[in-house]
Amino acid sequence: MQRCMEWDDIRVFLEVTRRGSFTAAAQSMGIKQSTVSRRIAQFEEQLGTRLFDRKRAELSPMGERLRVRAEAVEASVIAFRDELEGFETAPQGKVRLALTESMAIHVILPAVMPELKRRFPLVQLELLTGYDLARLTQRDAEMALRFVRPQSGDLIGRRIAQIFICILAHRKFAGLAKDEVEWILADFDRFETSEKTWFDKNISREPVLRTSSYNTQIEAMRSGVGAALLPRSLLRLDSQVVELDWGLPPGPSLDLWLITPEALRHVPRIACVWDLIEELVPPLVE
């Protein structure tokens, strides 16, 4: 039973339970699917029981019981690491920040990174970009910039900015009526956005372009493909971009939250990145 109690085995088991398949777990962990399958098979052999019903791709009754215990082990490992990190005396080491790609490209890279390098040269920032919410409670990242308030009790968050969404387009569309301009829509199958809700309620036309990337939407708008619902702060990005006023209801506003696990908030490297973001980001996005 010695090998079956190794933390890596438990971690693989938990990742499969959370991702729903060996393939998804392998992609999340950056390893091969065959490796995940082999590790689970070895784990089951050591335990002498099946953890998964392969035909239905579900946890077995014993797997469900052990999942609860495995999560308790994970919480203890995380608490152990947090306790060690709490003894850090100066800002140094890696900080993983989860955020959208557009926030990374247009805000963090040009504004925060240079100051972080100048003020805290021993801190390395790793940007985890995407629209899926990183699991801070499992330490997929140490910090996150999100548009939703944290719900977990062990996470703390501060609303650092309110982002106003408006109709933006290339300057060539200024003065045209709304029926004369095509639309570009960011549309995500996995979740509904306030921008899409506004579009569906107020615009009766099919967009000329749908994209699952905010960056693609921004660049299509800047290239003159059409109008798009985007943050007003992007007006600072390009002098050829203008806000269009067609008498429509105002666009939605988004609260930007800076979030971290409460146990990490005052770890020096987390604190310095937190303070920099809180100082530099609001003037750029509001």
N, C-alpha and C positions, 0 to 999 in steps of 0.2 A: 504493500500500500504506500510505500515511501514516494514513488514517482507520481502516483496519481494525485498526491496532495500538492504538487508544485503549482505555484501561482500562474505560470504560463498556461497550464492545462485549463485551469479555471477561467482564465481570461478568454481563451478561445471558445470555451463552452458558452460563456456569457455573450460573446459577440455573435455567435450563431443564433442564440435565443432572441437577441435584439434585432438583428438584421433579417431574420426569417428564412435564411438559406445559407448553405455553405459558400455558394458563389458570392453572395453579397458580403458575407463576413470576410472572405478572402480579399475582396476589393477594398474593404474598409481598413484591413490590417496590412495591406500591401504585400500579401503573400499569395501563393498559388492555391487554387481550389483543392487540388489534390493533397496539399499539405494540411489544410483544414480538415479534410475528410480523414486523412491518416491519423491526425492528432486526436480527433473525436473517437475514432475506432480504438486507438490505444487507450484512451481514457476510459471508455466503456469496458474494455477488457480488464483493465486494472481494477475497476469498480465491481466487475462481475454483474453488470446490469445494463440494459439499454436506456440511453438518455433520450433518444429520438425515435419516433415512429416514422421510418423512412417512406412508407407508402403515402402517408398523409402529410409529411413534412411538418410534424408537430412534436412537441415535447411529450415524452411518455409520462405516466403518473409519477414515476420515480424522478424523471428529469425535472418535472415541475416542482417537486419537493426540494430537490437539490439546488434548483435555481434560486430559491429564497436564501438558502444557506450560502450559496456562492456570492450573492449580492452583499451579504453581511461580511464575507471575507474581503470582497472588493472595497467596501466602505472602510474596513480596518486598515487595508493597505494604503488607501488614499490618505486616511488620517495620519498614518505613520509617516508618509512622505511630507504631508503638510507640516507636521511637527518638526521634521528636519529642516525644511525650508524656512521655518520661522526663526531659525538661528542665523540666517544670512545677515551679515553685518553691513554690507555695502551692495549697491545695485550692480549685479553681475549675473551673467547666464542668459538663458533663452526664455523668451515670453511668446507664447502662441496666442495670436489674436484672430478670432473668427469674425468675418465680416463679408459683405457683398463685394464682388469684384470691382464694381464701379466706385464704391467707397474707398477701396484700396488704391485704385488708379488715380482718382481725381482729388483725394484728400490726404490719405495717410502717406503715400509715397512722396508727393511734392512738399508737404508741410511738416509732417511729424518726423519722418525718417531723418532728414538733415539735422534737426534739433536734437533728436535722440542720439545720433552719432556724435554731435558736438558736446552735449552735456553729460552723456553716460556712455562712453565708448566701450565699456565692458558688457553692455546689454545688447543681445541679439534679438531682433524682432522677427518672428516667423508669422506670415500672413496666411491664414486658412480661408480661402475665398470660396464662396458658394452661397446658394440660397437656402440650403437645408440648415437647420439649427444645430450647431455643434453642441455636444453634450458636456457642458461644463461640470456637471455633477460627477461624471466619469472621467473628467480631466482630459477630454479630447482637446481642449484648449484651456488656457488659464483666464482668458478675458474674451469678451465679445462686444461688438457693436450691433445692436438689434433694434428692430422697430416694434418690438413687443415687450411689455413689462415682464420681468422675471417672476415666475410662479413658484419655483422650488424654494423651500424654506431656508436652504443653506446657501442661496445665492443672494447677493445684494446688488442693487442697481441704482444708478442716478440718471435722471433724465437730463441730458446735457444740451439738447437742442430741439427746436420744433422746425420741421422742414415743410415749407409751403410748396404745394404742387400747382403748376399753372400750365397753360398752353404755350409751348415754345415752338419756334419754326425758324427756318432761314429767312434772312432779311428780305429776300425776293418776294415772300408771301405777304409782306406788310401791306395793308390797304385792301386786300382781297376779302371777299365774303367767305363765310365758313363753308358754303357749298362748293366753292372753287378750289378748295385745298384738300388733298388726300390726308389720311390719318395713318400713323404708325402706332401699333399697340404692342406692349409687352404682355404676353399671355402665358401663364404657367398652369399646366395641367394639375400639378400637385397641390396648389393652393390658390385661393382667390385673393386679389389685391384690391385695395381701396381705389386705385387708379382704374382698374378694369370695371369695378362696380360703377364708378362715375361715368365711364365711357358708355357702358350698356344702358345707363339711365338717360343720358343726355344726347347721345349721338346715334342716329338711326341708320348710318351708312356703314358698310363693311370696310374695314381698314385696307389700305393698299398693301400693307405689310404687317404680318404678325411675327413676333420673335420671342424666344424664351430667354433673351439676354438683354439686360438693361444697357449694356455697353453697345450692343448692336443697335438698339433703339436710339441711343444718343448719337451715334455716328451717322445713322440714316437721317436723323433730323438735321444734323449739321451739314450733311451733303445735299440737302434740299429735296429729299424724297417726300416729305410731308410734315404735318404738325404732329406733336406728341405731348402727352402729359408727363412733365418732368419737373424736378426741383427748380424753383426760381433761381437758386444760387448758381445754376449752370450759365446764367447770363454773364457771369464773370469769366467763363471759360473761353468764350469766342465772341468777338465784337460783331460778327455776322449773324448772331442769334438774337431774336427779338421775342418779346411776349406779345401774344395776340389777344385782343379783347373783342369778343363777339357777343357780349352780353349774356353769356352762359353762366350758370351757377358757378361759384368759386370752386376750384379744385380742392381735393382733400388735403389735410395736413397730417404729417407723420411725426410721432415722437421718437427721438433717437435716444436709446438707452445704452449706457456703458455698464457692463455687468462683469462680476467676478465672484468666485466662491468667497464667502465671508472669511474663511480661514486663511485666504491668501491676500486679502485686501492690503495688509500692512507689511507684507514681505517686500523688502526694498526694491527689487527689480520690477515687481508688479506695481508698487506705489509710484515709481518714477514714470512708468508708461501711462498709468492712469492720470497722473497730474498733467502730463504733456498733452494727452488727448483732450482732457477737460479744458485746458488752456487754449489750445490751437484749433480744435475742430469747430466749435460753435460759430465763430465769426465766418467760417468758410461755407457753412451749409445753411445757415438761417437766411 
